[in-house]
Amino acid sequence: MALNNARDWLTDFEGYFRLTIDIYFANKNRPDTSNVLKSIEDGCNGVIWKDDKMVVSGTRDIFFSKKPRVEVFIEPYEPKEE
């Protein structure tokens, strides 16, 4: 039930998001990280946000580890106004 409430809130959210992605590779022969980022953004369409154009800020960091994985952090973001 809590997941449904969270999903409803996120997909109804009208603001912007900041996306932080930590990518852990097992070796230095890694795929194109921009493809990893785009896959995550596209996969969240209709699940976390309505459209990935709502992601307006973020970082992508690469690490090497014996435990390959991707860690994704999503938070509401308020763009600065001039």
HURANOR-V400581 format. One record per residue. N is the residue number from 1. RES is the residue in three letters. PSI is psi in whole degrees, -180 to 180 (none if undefined). Layout:
# HURANOR-V400581
n = (N	N)
res = (RES	RES)
psi = (PSI	PSI)
This chain:
# HURANOR-V400581
n = (1	2	3	4	5	6	7	8	9	10	11	12	13	14	15	16	17	18	19	20	21	22	23	24	25	26	27	28	29	30	31	32	33	34	35	36	37	38	39	40	41	42	43	44	45	46	47	48	49	50	51	52	53	54	55	56	57	58	59	60	61	62	63	64	65	66	67	68	69	70	71	72	73	74	75	76	77	78	79	80	81	82)
res = (MET	ALA	LEU	ASN	ASN	ALA	ARG	ASP	TRP	LEU	THR	ASP	PHE	GLU	GLY	TYR	PHE	ARG	LEU	THR	ILE	ASP	ILE	TYR	PHE	ALA	ASN	LYS	ASN	ARG	PRO	ASP	THR	SER	ASN	VAL	LEU	LYS	SER	ILE	GLU	ASP	GLY	CYS	ASN	GLY	VAL	ILE	TRP	LYS	ASP	ASP	LYS	MET	VAL	VAL	SER	GLY	THR	ARG	ASP	ILE	PHE	PHE	SER	LYS	LYS	PRO	ARG	VAL	GLU	VAL	PHE	ILE	GLU	PRO	TYR	GLU	PRO	LYS	GLU	GLU)
psi = (-43	-38	-43	-42	-42	-43	-42	-43	-46	-45	-20	-9	132	0	-147	164	151	130	121	126	125	119	122	115	151	-28	177	-5	88	155	173	115	-24	-31	-37	-47	-49	-37	-41	-46	-47	-38	-23	-9	128	-4	-54	-47	164	-42	145	-6	-11	-12	109	-3	154	174	157	119	146	136	164	135	156	-11	85	142	171	128	128	130	126	133	151	148	135	105	146	142	144	none)
